[in-house]
């Protein structure tokens, strides 16, 4: 036995020694989600230079085809074909982001397709829609594309079914003249099925050796390249191994970056195999896997459990690794994204150790016992218990992720080895501590029925992560949770019915995540002072602050929790006004957070003034990107919003005493503000304290939403306000105004052709009783809705991209002059009694599909009817 064990250990040592990164480096957390191959149109900065130089000739060739396509009329589908790792996606990103391409196409969309060619999902992705109904999603797609000259990228396509492609193609043909679809695929047969409007697919060339060598050296020699002829010879041989694949070059470069001797470089060369059409670059990627340290090998292989393109929260993935003891519980670093080819490597390593069921064929072919089971197939709910009966007692992970389908509680009596379990939509939780003694990860999120968690959960002493987020009916957590000393993460966000936190929660000193903390009125509940010795990370929402005293708030020590990024402070009920104002002010002052906070939200605060710490420039000036003030009805003293230089999102809702956004300054700039929401501000009169002299600047503003601000007399317009400058970073601007009763006029341009909102996409105005004119609307406008503006007389602008118009309750509106409206699809007019004619030239209504005109007696509809399809 000892000899066998020694042999196993030696074998493991060979497998364990190296691999450093190939898209799998450990880093500080940057983003909350991870996907295998969920590509998008954004190119990584580090890739831009070499890709631009190495692929420039091919790029110009494709762009010429795209631009000249307009003269050929119909839809063109051009597949880009090449082996995995050749850089097809990066090449298409280069084309997609070319300024000439952006200017040529009125609509651009990127969709990662991968293995599952689901037409409904593709339609939803293109439309940025959540529509669940399949047919409605396809109808939305046709509407989205109708009349538009578009460029759509379908990345990583594997579908050979011509019927599926044909049905999607029917919807895609609704676009305007010169529309194009670029696809990427490894499969020449897929390209043959999809090609349209061109003689054939474009076969991406292998990258030249000059650029391959540059990639390897840039990764292998991070600081300075050694001057060695022998090293150059080895690099040249490695270049030959890569056969023109940039991904293979990156893999080699990353591996070699940790090698410090010439012999180690030679060893890598000896172990590597030359890629070919059959194996592609998998041997090199497998070599990268072999080079990983032991704990990362296990982490990497475990990822094979998830299907390709499945979005997984990085934090949760790390918690699953912890549940299986792949990494220690103190681990905080996160992995970077990895290529889908690495998923193939992980699958080859795991073999039958994991099973993934996403559709009926997967379920029918599932017969072998496995150690890790992932299920997202909705119709499996009636078969789950039967499947588990066939499983080995060594099952360690059971992840059923569908949040919409009810499942019966599975019998887990024989599965005593479970380390991780996720089950949504259970009416009764299958908690038996004797069966779950090793459980580390427990996820019952999105459950609509659970009202309280069983007390037995407190006996799961090994539990590290408990996720009950978005359990709408959950009222109570187990009382004895203080004994769960190993708990690191408790996700309770979205549990709106939660009444309080269990007592003595402060004893959980290993806790890092507690997303939603409810302060109850009972002495048997935990108060905020329990947070004193808990070093929380990420998000924290504190609610029920009416039950908190100043001393308790100070004891919470929020200022010392420097890894908190998002903080929400909420009061729920009132009391005697003077007592409430004083109490709220003292408590808020005592809840001073640290200066690195990124998001701050204050709800139903009834104090008269903002706390001192909110007005300290040095505290929030550089880091705060999001600020929400909601229901602060008594507050009269506010921070200087423009001093928050990093602020990107500002929401002010039901702040009754706010009269202006800015104090008396000659020039006020919001350098980073992208979204501004002003709702129910009954005293809000002007943008600056002394309007008429000051200038406002919103250089990157994308969206402004104004509702029920009855005293506001104007929108900030030229020359007082400089809006978006039309940079490449600003794709579109949405402007919404509701119940601006004193609003008299607005202009988005000082004069025609000089637009201060050059990217305005949507304009919605409702209930502005005194609004008389809308001048110089920009040509970028696609959606225009105006309701109940009885004094509105004039709307002007050249609106050739306008798609949807709805105007109602504007009885003084004269016939507008908006140009020819060639893209107009939906047209609705209601109660516009003075309107005598329709805007535009009826002969150019080529895209018009729906018209509704009611109670507009002065309009002659007969000419319009002749132009309807």
N, C-alpha and C positions, 0 to 999 in steps of 0.2 A: 504493500500500500504506500509506503514511504517513497519507493522508487516512482510509482505512478504520480504521486503528488509532486515530487521534484520535477518530473517531466512536464506536468501541467504548468508549474511555476515558470520553468524555462520558456515554455511556449508563450506564456503570457508576457514574459519580459520582452520577447521579440516583438510582440504586438504592441507593447506599451510605450516604446521609447520616445517618440518625438511628436510630431505635427503641431504646428503652431497656429497658423491661421487660415488660409483658404476660406475666407468669409466666415470664420468661426472663432474670431478672436474674442477674448473677454474684455468687456468695457464697462465703464460706468453707465448706468441706465440713461438712455436718451429718449426712447419712445415707448409707450405702453403696449404696443402690439407688435406681433411678428407674423410673417407669412412665408411659406416656402418659396413661392414664386409669384407672389401677387405684384406683378410689375406695374409701373406707371410711366408717364412721359418724362419724368424728371431724371436727368443724367447726373451722376455723381461727379462733383467738381474734379476729383483726381483723375477721372477717365477722359475729361473733355479734350485736353491738349493732344494726347497721343491719338485718340480716336479721330479728332478733326484732321490731323495730319495724315494718318495712315489710310483713312477711308475717304479723303476729300474727292478724289476722282470718281469713285463709285457714287458718292453722295450727289455730286453734280449731275451725274447721268440719270439718277432716279428723279431728282427734282425737275429736270427738263421734261421727263415723261409726264410728271404730275401736272406741270403748268400747261403743257401743250394738249393735255387731255380735254380741256374745255372745248377745243375745236372739233373733237371727235364725237361729241354729243353724249352718248349713253354712259352708264356706270362702268367704271374700270375696277377690276380686282387684280392686284398685283402681289403674288406671294413672294416673299424673300426666303430662300431655301438654303440650308446649310446644316452641318452636323452640330450636335450640342456643344456649347462652349465656344462657338466660332465668333460670337458677338453680334448675333442677329438683332436682339433686342436693343443693344446699345447703338447699333447702326441706325435702326429705325427711330430711336430717340433723337439722334442727331438730325435726321430729316424732319421729324415732327416739330422740333424747336427752331428750325431755320426761319429767320424773319420773313424771307420771301414766301415761304409756305404759309406762315401765319397770316400774311397779308392776302394771299390768294384765296384761302378758304374761309368762309364765314362761320363755319362750325367745325371744331376739332374734338374728337373723343378718342380715349384710349381704353381698351378692354382686354384684360388678361383672361384667356379662355381655358387653356390647359386641357386636362383629360376629359372633363365633363362638358360636352358641347350642349349645354342647356340653353335653348333658344330664349326662354323667358328670362333667365338670369342675364344673358347677354343684352337683351332689350332693356332690362332694369339698369344694368351697368351703364349703358350708353346714355340713358335718359336721367341718370342719377336719381332713380326712383325706388321707392319701397313697395310698389304695387304688388300685391300677392297674387292677384288673379292673372293667370297666364295670358288669356286673350286680351285683357285690358292692357297688359304690359306691351303686347305687340301693337295694339292700337296707339298707345302713347308713343311708341317708337316711330310709327309712321307720321304722327303729328309733329314730333320733334324734328324730323328730317325734311318734312314737306317744304319744297321750294328752296331749300338751303343747298349751297354748294359746299359739301362737307368732305372732310378727311377723317376716316375712322381706321384705327389700328386694332386688329385682332391678333393679339400676341400669343404665341405658343399654342398653335392649333394642332389637334391630333385627329379630328373627325374625318372619316372617309365616307360617311353616309351622305350620298348626294341628295336624298330626300330632305334630311334635316337642313342641309345647307340651302336647298332650294326654297324652303319655307322662310328661312331668315332672309334670303336674298329678295324675296317678294316684298318684304317690308323695307329693305334697304334701297330698293329701286325708287322710292318716293322722293328722293333728293333731287336737287336742281342739276342743271347741266354742268358737266365737268366734275361730278362727285367721284371720289376715289376711296377704295378700301385697300390698305396695306395689311398683309398678314405675314406672320413668321411661322415657320414650321421646319421640322427636321425631315419630314416625310414627303418624298417627291410625288407620291400618289395623292396625298392631301392637296398638294399644290396643283396637281392636274385637275382635280375635282373643282377647285375654287377659281381657277384662272378665268378672267373675262375681260374682253376689250383690249388685250395685248396678245402678242404671238405666244408667249410662254412666261413661266416664272423666272425670277432673277436669282441666279445661283451666286451667293455671296462668296467672294474669293477668300482663300486662306490669307492670313496676315503675313506680310513679308518678314523675312528673318531679321532685317534691320530693326523693325519695331518690336518683334518678339524679344530680341535681346535687350532692348531698352526697357521693356516691361519687367523682365526677370531681374535686371540689374537695379532698377528703381526700388524693387521690393527687397532684394537680397542685401543691398548696400544702402541702408537708410541714411547713413551719414556721409561716408566717403568710400569710393571704390578703390580696393587695393590695386597696386600696380604689379600685376603678375601675369606672365605669358601663359603659365600652366593653368591658371584660373580662367583665362580667356578661352583656352581650348576646351575646358570642361563646360563652360557656358555655351559654346558653339555646339557641342554635342547634345546638351540639354535642349537647345533650340530645335535641333533635328528631331528629338523625341516628341516635341509638342505639335508637330505637323500643322503649324499655322493657327493654333487655338490660343486666343488670349487668356481664356480661363485656365488652361493648362500652364501657361507661362506664369500667371499669378500664383497658381498652386506651388509651382517649383520655387518661385521667388520667395514666397512666404516661408516655405520649409527651410530654404537655404539661409534665411536671415538669422536663424538661431544656431547655425553651424559655425564653429570658430576655428576649425582646422581643415587643411586641404584633404586629409583622409576622410573626414566626414562628408565632404563634397563628393569625393570619389565613391563613397559607399552609396550615396543617394543615386548617383549615376548608374552604378551597377544594378541596383534594385529596380530601376525604372524600366518600363517597356515602351517600345515605340507604339504610338496610337495608330489605329487603322479604321476603315469605314465600319467594320463590324463592332469593334469595342469602343469606338470613338475615343474619348479621353478618360473613360472610367478607370483604366489601370493607374493613371496618374493620380486621380482623385482618391482611389483606394490607397495608394501610397501615402497620400495626405492623411487619410484616416489612420493608417498604421503608425503615423508619426505623432498622433495625439497622445498626451499623457493619460494615465489610466482613468481618472475620474471623468475626463472629457470624452473618452471613448464611450463610456456608458451613457453619458448625457446625449451624445450625438446619436447613438444607435436607438435610444428611446424615442427620438423624434420620428422614426419611421412609423410609429403608431398612428400619426395623424395623416390624413389624405393630403395630397398636393393641393396647394392654394387654400388650405383651411386656415383662416385667421385665428391665431392663438395669442392670448395675452402673455407677454414675456414674463411678467411677474408670476403668473399662474404656472407657466412652464417650469420656472425655477423651483416653485413650491412642489411641483410633482417630482422634480429631481431630488429635492430634499426628502420627500416622502419615501423614496426608494433608496435613500442613503448614498446617492451618487455624488452629492456634494454636501459639505457640512452645513448645518442650519444657520451658521453665521454668514454664509456666502451672500454677497450683495451684487456682484458683477453680473452683467447680462451678456448674452451672445449677440453677435451681429447677424444680419440676414445671411442665408446661405442659398446657393443655387439649387434648382430642382434636380440637377444631376447628382448633387450630394445626397438628395433624398433617395435616389436609386442605390447609392452606396450604402446608406443606412439600411435600406430594405435587404440588400444582399447580406449584410452583417447579421441582422436580426432573424432572418428566415422565418420559421414558424413560431418564433417567440411572441410575435404580435399579430393581431388581426384587425383589419379596418373594414367596417360594413357601412357603406354609404348608399347602396341601392339593392334591388332585389337579386341581381346576379351574385353580388357579394354574399348575401344571406344564404342563397341556395348552395353556393360552393363552400360554405363554412362548415367544416366537419371536424377538423382537428382541434384538440385541446390547445390552449394558448396561455401565455402568461400575462399578456396585456391586451385588453379588448376595448376598441373604440367604436362607438355606434352613433351615427347621425341619421340613419335611415328611419323615416317617420313611421312607416307601417310595421315596424318590428315590435311595437309595444305589446302585442298579444303573444308574441313568441319569446319574449325576453327570458321569462322564468324557465321555459323549456330548454333554451340554449344554455343557460347557466348550469342546469342539471348535468349537461354533457361535459362541462368544463372540469378541468383538474382542480383539486383543492389548492394547488399552488398559484391560482389566479391572483395577481397582485394589483392590477389596475382595471377598473370597470368604469368607463367614461361614456355615459349616454347623454348626448348634448342637445337633443331636440327640445326646445323650450315650449313647444305648442301642443304636444301630444301627451295625454294622460297614460301613465303606465301603472300596472299593479305592482305593489311592493314585492321585490324579488326575495326568494328564500336564500339566505346567505349562510345557513348553519354549517355547511361544509367548507365554506371559503374563509378559513381562519387566517389566511396569509394576506388578505387584502391590505394594501398600503394606501391606495387612492381610490375614491369613489365619487362619481358625479351622477346624480339622478334628479332630473327636474320633474315637475308636475306629478308628485306623489301626494295622495290624500293622507297616507299614513307612512311615517318614516320607519324604515327597517333597522332600528337601532337596538342591538343586543350586544352589550359590551364584551360578553364572552366570545362572540363571533368576530368582533372588530378590535381585538386587543392590540393589533399592530397598525391600525389605521392612522395615517399621518395627514391625509388630505381629504376633506369632506365638503362636497359642494351640493347644496340644495337650492341654489339660486333660482329666481323666476318662478317660484311656487306660489300659486294664487290661493291655496287652501289652508296651508299650515297657519294655525293661530298661536301655537306655542311649541317650543322644542321640548322633547322629552328630557326629564331630569337625568336620565341615564347617560346623556352625552357628557356629563361632567366626569364620568368614570373613564373616558377615553384619554388617559393620561399621556399617551404618545402623540396626540393630535397637535399638528403644527399650524394647519390652516383650516379655518371654518368659514365658508362662504354662504351666507343667506341673503345676499343682496337682492333687492326687488321682490321680496316676499311681502306682498301688499297687506296681507291679513295678519302678519306676525305681530303679536302683542308683547310677548315676554321671551327672554332668554333664560336658560337654566340658572337657578339661584346659586348653585354651588360651583360656578365657573372659576372661582378664585383658586380652586385646587388644580386647574389645568395649567400647570406651571410651564409646560413646553410650548404653549400657544404663542405663535409669532404674528399671525394675521387673522383678524376678524373683519369680514366684509359685511356691513349692515346697511350700506347705502340704498336708498329707495324703500326702506321698511317704514313707511309713513305711519303705520298703526302702532309702532313700538312705543310703549308707555314709559319705560325707564331702563336703566342698565342694572344688572345684578350687583349685589353688594360686594364691597371689598375688591373691586376690580383692580385697584392699585397694586395688589399682590402679584399680578401678572407682569412682572418686571421685564420679561423677555419680549413683550408685545411690541411690535413695530408698526402694525397697521390696525387702525380702528376708524373706519370711514364715517360712521354716524353714531353720535353719542347723544342720548336723550336724558336730560336731567329731570328726574321725577320729583313729585312733591312729597313722597313718603320718605321717612327716615331710614327705611330698609333698602333704599336704592343708593347706588353710587352717585356722588356729586362730582363736580369737575375737579375738586381737590385730589381725587384719586389719580388724576393724570400726572401728578407732580413728578413721580419717578419713572414714568413711561416715556421713552424717547421715540416719539412717533415720527413716521416718515410718510411723505406724500400728502394725502387729503384728510381733512378733519372737518366734519360738520357738527357744530354744537347747537342743539336746540333745547328749548325749555329753560332759557336763561332767566326767566322770571322767577325761577326757583333757586337762584344763585345769589349768595351774599358777596360783598366785596372781598372779604377775607378768603373765601373759598376760591374766588376768581384769581386772586394773587397767588394762592397756593398751587394753582394749575400750572404755573411757570411756563406759559406759552412762549415767552421770550427766549427761553433756553432750548426750545425744540427747533434747532436750526435746519433740520431736514424736512420740516413741514413746507409744502409748496402751495397748498390751497387751503384756505380757512374760511368757513362760513359760520357766522354768529347770528342766532335767531331767537327772538322772543315770541311767545305765542299768545299771551293774554295781558290785559291791562289791570287797572285798579284805580285808586284815587290819583288824579292827574299829577299833582305836585309831588306826591310820594313816589310815583312811578318815574317821573322825570329824573329826580335825584338819584333813585336807585339804579336806573338804567345807566346814567352817566358814570356813576362810581364803578359799576361792574364792567362797563366797556373800557374804561380807563385802566382797570386792573388786568384786562385780558390783552395787554399789549403784546403783539407777536414780534418775531425777529424781523430784521430789515430785508432779508432775502426772499420774503414771501412773493409769489407770482400772482396769486389770485386772492382777493378779499371780497367777501359778500356779507353785508349787514342787513338784517331783515327785521322790521317792526321795532326798531330802536326809537324810543319816545323821549330821549333826552333833548335838551334845547341846543346844545352845542356838540360839535365833533370833539373827540378826545384830543389831547395835545399831541399824542403820537401820530395821529392821522395827518397832522399839519407839519410834521417834521420833514423837511425836504430831504435831509440826508438819509432818512430811514427807508423811504419807498421810491425815491426818484429813479433809481437805476434798474430796479428789478420788477416792480409791480406792472404786469401786463394786462390785468383784468380787474375791474372794480364794479361792483353792483351795490347800489343803495336802494333798498326797497321798503316802502311803508314807513319811512322816517318822517312822520307827519308833523312833528313838533320842532324839528331841527332847523335852526336859523343860521348856523355857523358851519361853513363847509370848507373842505380843503381846496386849495387852488389847483383845479384839475389839470390845467396846462403845465404845471410844474412836474407832473408825473411823466417824465420824458419817454419811458418805455411803454406807456399805456397803449394797448391795442384795442381793447373792448371796454366801453363805458355804458352801463345801463343805469338810468335814473328813473325810478318808478314810484309814483305816489309820494313824492318828496314835496309836500304841500307848500312849504315856505321858500323854496328855491325860486329866485327871481331872475337870475342870469347864470351863465356858465363861467364867466370870467370877470375878474375885477377890472379896475381902471388902469389898463396898461395900453400903451400906444400900439403894440404889436403882440398878438397872441398866436402861438403855433402849437398844434398838436402833432408832433413829428411822426408818431408811430400809429396814430389812431386809425383803425380800419372799420370798426363797427360802433355806431352810436345809436342808442335807443332811449327815447324820451317818451314816457307814458304817464298820463294822468297827473300832470304838473299844473295844478290850478293857479299858481301865482307866477308861472314862468312867462316873462314878458319880452325879454331880449337876450341876445347872445352875449352881450357885454354889458357891464353896469352902466356905461354912458354911451349908448349906441350913436353911430353917426361919424365918429372920429377914429375909432380903432379899426385895425385890420385883423382878420382871422385867417388862419391857414390850416387846411386839412390835406396835406400833400399826398397821403396814401389812402384816403377814405374810400371804402368800398360799399358800405351799406349804412343808410340812415333811416330810422323808423320813428316817426313822430305821431303820437296818438293822444287825443283829448288834452291839448294844451290850449285852452280857450283864450288866453290873453296874448298869445304869440302873434305878432303883427306881420312878420316876414320871415322867410328863410334867409340864411346868410348868403348873400349873393354879391356879385361884383359891384363896386370895387372893394367891398368890405371883406369878401371871403374868396380865397383861392382854394378851389376844390382839387380833385385828383388831377395830376399833371399828365395822365395818360401814359405812364411808364409801363414797361413790360410786366411789372409785378402786379398791376391792377387790371384784372380781366374784365370785371363788370361791377357796376354800382347799382344798388337798389335803393330807391327813395320812396318812403311811405309816409303819408300824412293823414291822420284821422282827427276830425273834430278840432281843427285849428280855426276856431270861430272868428278870430280877428285877423286872420291871414288875408291880406288884400291883393298881393301880386307876388309873382316870383319869376325869375329868369335863370336859366342854367347857362346863359351866355350873355356877355355884355353886348354883343352884336352878332349877327349871323356869321357862321363860319369860325367863330372864336369861342369854342365851347369850354366852359368851366367844369362840366361833367362829361368829358369825352367818352367815358366808358359806361354811361348810364344805360342799364338794361331794362329795369322795371320802374315804373312810376305809378304810385297808387295814392290818390287823394280822395278823402271822403269827409263830408260835413263841414267844409270850410265856408261859412255863410257869407263872408265878405270878399272872397277871392274873385277877382275880376279878370285877370289875365295870366296866361301861361305863355311865356315868350321864348322863342328860339330853342325848342327842344332839339337835342342832338340826334344825328342820324344813326347812332348806335342803339336807339330805343327800340325794344322789341315788344314790350307789354305796357299798355297804357289803360289805366282804370280810373275813372273820375265819377264820383257819385255825390248827389245832394250838395251841389255848389250853385245856389240859385242866382248869384250875381255874375257867374262866369260868362264872359262875352267872347273871349278870343283865345284860341290855341294856335300857336304857329311853330313851324319847324319843317325841315326836310326829312321825312321819316320813311326812307326806302326799305329799311329793315323791319318795319313794324309788322308783327305777326298777329297780335291779339289786341282788339280795342273794345272796351266796354265803357259806355257813357250813359248815365242816367240821372234824372232830376236836375238838369241844367237848362232851365226854360229860357234863358237869355242868350244861349250860345248861338253865335252866327256860324255860317258854313265855313269850316276851317280849310286852310290851304296847306296840305301836308306832302305834296308831291304825288307821284303815281301809285305808290303803295303796291309794288309788284310782289311783295312777300306776304301780304295780308291773307290770313286764313279764317279768322273768327272776327265777326263784326256784330256788336250789339249796341242798339240805341233805344233808350226808353225815356219817355217824358221830356223830350227836347222840342218844345212846341214852336220855337222860332227858327229852328233849323230848316232850311229850304232845299238843300242838296247834300249829297254825300261827298266826303272828301276824296280827292284824287281823281284819276282818269279811269272811268269804268272799264275802258278797253284794256287796261293793264292789270285788272284783278285776276291774274292768271292762276294764283294759288288759292283763291277764295273757296272755302268749303262750307261755311256755316254763316247764316245771316239771321239776326233777330231785330226787327224794328217794330216798336209799339208806341202808340200815342205820340207820334210825330206827324201831325196832320199836314204840315206844309211840304213834306217830301213826296215827290213823284217816284214811286217804286218801280214802275214799268220798265224803265231802261235797265235797272239793276237785274230784274228777273231774267232778262234776255242773256245776261252774262253768267248766270249760275249754271253749274254743270247738271 
